[in-house]
Amino acid sequence: MADQKRQLKALRSKAKLERKMAKKESGTYFANRLLAGFLISGLLALVGLVAATFQTSLLAIEQISFEGNQQITDSELEGATSDLLGEPLTTVSEAEVAAMLEDFLILESFAIQSRPPHELVIRIRERQPLASVFTTEGEFVFDAAGVRLNPVAGEDIPRIIVGDDPAESESYRSAVEVLLSLPLGLYRDVDEVRITSVDNVELTLEGGTVVIWGDKSQAKLKHEVLLTLIANQTDPVNFDVSAPLAPVVIFEDF
């Protein structure tokens, strides 16, 4: 009889413990569900707020500023990008701006920057005129990459004599490498560049002095030797610095 009472008591204690555990688990489950609900609601509210901000006038473009442009005017750029006004800053892409600026051949690259709440900045990098080239359509200004920029209009730049398209010409690239290796003062003195081969470039300076330059190697030494030779000559002469350690002065009357 005593054993039965003890067993009955143990069963009651076990049942009581199971009810407590079930109640506790039920409360935890409810709390977890409630927390999850709050988190999901908060996330949805945040997404909605961000989406609303992206699409409303809170960040609408009211001003477009340009930096770095010298040859392209602000008014030209404003006209090309006017459709961006009123568009949210957050939705503007470089691809969209690139499509608007594609007609400006002188534009080499650009970058966009947002200045909230209402300003978009477009930083412009323009192609720099390097030389002129005679083509079947006339004489045009070209940049170092061989991109045709505009007809010659009094620019004080060297002329490269080349018979093929500068954009695809090995001869043009050889001439460009030589010109880019010159110090600014000497570059400005170059009137004409002739290329008889990629390894044989000739420069004609203002005043008619001819310089046999050779290939693109030892450029720094060549221009230092050339400047020294020029400084020490008063007679009309030409120079050969293709081998800069053994330069040659060629007298015109010789």
TAWO-V581455 format. One record per residue. N is the residue number from 1. RES is the residue in three letters. PSI is psi in radians with two decimals (* if undefined). BURIAL is # if it has 9 or more other ideal C-beta (glycine too) atoms within 8 Angstrom, else .. Layout:
BEGIN
n->{N | N}
res->{RES | RES}
psi->{PSI | PSI}
burial->{BURIAL | BURIAL}
END
This chain:
BEGIN
n->{1 | 2 | 3 | 4 | 5 | 6 | 7 | 8 | 9 | 10 | 11 | 12 | 13 | 14 | 15 | 16 | 17 | 18 | 19 | 20 | 21 | 22 | 23 | 24 | 25 | 26 | 27 | 28 | 29 | 30 | 31 | 32 | 33 | 34 | 35 | 36 | 37 | 38 | 39 | 40 | 41 | 42 | 43 | 44 | 45 | 46 | 47 | 48 | 49 | 50 | 51 | 52 | 53 | 54 | 55 | 56 | 57 | 58 | 59 | 60 | 61 | 62 | 63 | 64 | 65 | 66 | 67 | 68 | 69 | 70 | 71 | 72 | 73 | 74 | 75 | 76 | 77 | 78 | 79 | 80 | 81 | 82 | 83 | 84 | 85 | 86 | 87 | 88 | 89 | 90 | 91 | 92 | 93 | 94 | 95 | 96 | 97 | 98 | 99 | 100 | 101 | 102 | 103 | 104 | 105 | 106 | 107 | 108 | 109 | 110 | 111 | 112 | 113 | 114 | 115 | 116 | 117 | 118 | 119 | 120 | 121 | 122 | 123 | 124 | 125 | 126 | 127 | 128 | 129 | 130 | 131 | 132 | 133 | 134 | 135 | 136 | 137 | 138 | 139 | 140 | 141 | 142 | 143 | 144 | 145 | 146 | 147 | 148 | 149 | 150 | 151 | 152 | 153 | 154 | 155 | 156 | 157 | 158 | 159 | 160 | 161 | 162 | 163 | 164 | 165 | 166 | 167 | 168 | 169 | 170 | 171 | 172 | 173 | 174 | 175 | 176 | 177 | 178 | 179 | 180 | 181 | 182 | 183 | 184 | 185 | 186 | 187 | 188 | 189 | 190 | 191 | 192 | 193 | 194 | 195 | 196 | 197 | 198 | 199 | 200 | 201 | 202 | 203 | 204 | 205 | 206 | 207 | 208 | 209 | 210 | 211 | 212 | 213 | 214 | 215 | 216 | 217 | 218 | 219 | 220 | 221 | 222 | 223 | 224 | 225 | 226 | 227 | 228 | 229 | 230 | 231 | 232 | 233 | 234 | 235 | 236 | 237 | 238 | 239 | 240 | 241 | 242 | 243 | 244 | 245 | 246 | 247 | 248 | 249 | 250 | 251 | 252 | 253 | 254}
res->{MET | ALA | ASP | GLN | LYS | ARG | GLN | LEU | LYS | ALA | LEU | ARG | SER | LYS | ALA | LYS | LEU | GLU | ARG | LYS | MET | ALA | LYS | LYS | GLU | SER | GLY | THR | TYR | PHE | ALA | ASN | ARG | LEU | LEU | ALA | GLY | PHE | LEU | ILE | SER | GLY | LEU | LEU | ALA | LEU | VAL | GLY | LEU | VAL | ALA | ALA | THR | PHE | GLN | THR | SER | LEU | LEU | ALA | ILE | GLU | GLN | ILE | SER | PHE | GLU | GLY | ASN | GLN | GLN | ILE | THR | ASP | SER | GLU | LEU | GLU | GLY | ALA | THR | SER | ASP | LEU | LEU | GLY | GLU | PRO | LEU | THR | THR | VAL | SER | GLU | ALA | GLU | VAL | ALA | ALA | MET | LEU | GLU | ASP | PHE | LEU | ILE | LEU | GLU | SER | PHE | ALA | ILE | GLN | SER | ARG | PRO | PRO | HIS | GLU | LEU | VAL | ILE | ARG | ILE | ARG | GLU | ARG | GLN | PRO | LEU | ALA | SER | VAL | PHE | THR | THR | GLU | GLY | GLU | PHE | VAL | PHE | ASP | ALA | ALA | GLY | VAL | ARG | LEU | ASN | PRO | VAL | ALA | GLY | GLU | ASP | ILE | PRO | ARG | ILE | ILE | VAL | GLY | ASP | ASP | PRO | ALA | GLU | SER | GLU | SER | TYR | ARG | SER | ALA | VAL | GLU | VAL | LEU | LEU | SER | LEU | PRO | LEU | GLY | LEU | TYR | ARG | ASP | VAL | ASP | GLU | VAL | ARG | ILE | THR | SER | VAL | ASP | ASN | VAL | GLU | LEU | THR | LEU | GLU | GLY | GLY | THR | VAL | VAL | ILE | TRP | GLY | ASP | LYS | SER | GLN | ALA | LYS | LEU | LYS | HIS | GLU | VAL | LEU | LEU | THR | LEU | ILE | ALA | ASN | GLN | THR | ASP | PRO | VAL | ASN | PHE | ASP | VAL | SER | ALA | PRO | LEU | ALA | PRO | VAL | VAL | ILE | PHE | GLU | ASP | PHE}
psi->{-0.74 | -0.65 | -0.67 | -0.68 | -0.72 | -0.70 | -0.72 | -0.71 | -0.71 | -0.70 | -0.70 | -0.72 | -0.70 | -0.74 | -0.69 | -0.73 | -0.71 | -0.65 | -0.69 | -0.77 | -0.71 | -0.70 | -0.73 | -0.78 | -0.64 | -0.71 | -0.72 | -0.76 | -0.75 | -0.73 | -0.72 | -0.75 | -0.73 | -0.77 | -0.74 | -0.69 | -0.76 | -0.75 | -0.77 | -0.74 | -0.72 | -0.71 | -0.75 | -0.67 | -0.70 | -0.77 | -0.73 | -0.71 | -0.78 | -0.79 | -0.72 | -0.69 | -0.69 | -0.59 | -0.14 | -3.13 | 0.07 | -0.59 | 0.49 | 2.45 | 2.14 | -0.31 | 2.35 | 2.11 | 2.61 | 2.43 | 2.49 | -0.23 | 2.32 | -0.70 | -0.49 | 2.23 | 2.75 | -0.69 | -0.65 | -0.75 | -0.68 | -0.73 | -0.65 | -0.49 | 0.23 | -0.46 | -0.23 | -0.36 | 2.27 | -0.27 | 2.46 | 2.43 | -0.63 | -0.20 | -0.07 | 2.29 | 2.74 | -0.57 | -0.69 | -0.77 | -0.69 | -0.71 | -0.59 | -0.46 | 0.10 | -0.36 | -0.19 | 1.62 | -0.46 | -0.21 | 2.08 | -0.76 | 2.97 | 2.87 | 2.57 | 2.57 | 2.33 | 2.35 | 1.51 | 2.61 | -0.27 | 0.19 | 2.36 | 2.25 | 2.29 | 2.00 | 2.17 | 2.39 | 2.02 | 2.66 | 2.47 | 2.25 | 2.31 | -0.76 | 2.90 | 2.69 | 2.38 | 2.27 | 3.11 | -0.30 | 0.01 | -2.98 | 2.23 | 2.73 | 2.39 | 2.71 | -3.07 | -0.44 | -0.01 | 0.30 | 2.22 | 2.23 | -1.03 | 2.84 | 2.60 | 2.31 | 0.90 | 0.20 | 2.38 | 1.34 | 2.75 | 2.75 | 2.27 | 2.20 | 1.87 | 2.47 | -0.17 | -3.13 | 2.11 | -0.55 | -0.37 | 0.16 | 2.19 | -0.63 | -0.74 | -0.74 | -0.65 | -0.76 | -0.72 | -0.77 | -0.67 | -0.82 | -0.71 | -0.33 | -0.21 | 2.57 | 2.71 | -0.72 | -0.72 | -0.67 | -0.73 | -0.35 | -0.19 | 2.21 | -0.65 | 2.58 | 2.19 | 2.47 | 1.89 | -0.42 | 2.97 | -0.31 | 0.14 | 1.64 | 2.37 | 2.37 | 2.41 | 2.09 | 2.85 | 2.30 | -0.21 | -0.08 | 2.25 | 2.35 | 2.03 | 1.90 | -0.59 | -2.43 | -3.01 | -0.09 | 2.74 | 0.67 | -0.78 | -0.78 | -0.71 | -0.82 | -0.49 | -0.74 | -0.76 | -0.79 | -0.63 | -0.76 | -0.76 | -0.73 | -0.39 | 0.23 | 2.36 | -0.30 | 2.75 | 1.95 | 2.86 | 2.89 | 2.59 | 1.89 | 0.38 | -0.50 | 1.54 | -0.39 | -0.16 | 1.09 | 2.73 | 2.34 | 2.14 | 1.95 | 2.35 | -0.51 | 0.01 | *}
burial->{. | . | . | . | . | . | . | . | . | . | . | . | . | . | . | . | . | . | . | . | . | . | . | . | . | . | . | . | . | . | . | . | . | . | . | . | . | . | . | . | . | . | . | . | . | . | . | . | . | . | . | . | # | # | . | # | . | . | # | # | # | . | . | # | . | # | . | . | # | . | . | # | . | . | . | # | # | # | . | # | # | . | . | # | . | . | # | # | # | . | . | # | . | . | . | # | # | # | . | # | # | . | . | # | . | # | # | . | . | # | . | # | . | # | . | . | . | # | # | # | # | # | # | # | . | # | # | . | # | # | # | # | # | . | . | . | . | . | # | # | # | # | # | . | . | # | # | # | # | . | . | # | . | . | . | . | # | # | # | # | . | # | . | . | . | # | . | . | # | . | # | # | # | # | # | # | # | # | # | . | # | # | . | . | . | # | # | . | . | # | . | # | # | . | # | . | . | . | . | # | # | # | # | # | # | . | . | . | # | # | # | # | # | # | # | . | . | . | # | . | # | # | # | . | # | # | # | . | # | # | . | . | . | . | . | . | # | # | # | # | # | # | . | # | . | . | # | . | # | # | . | . | . | .}
END
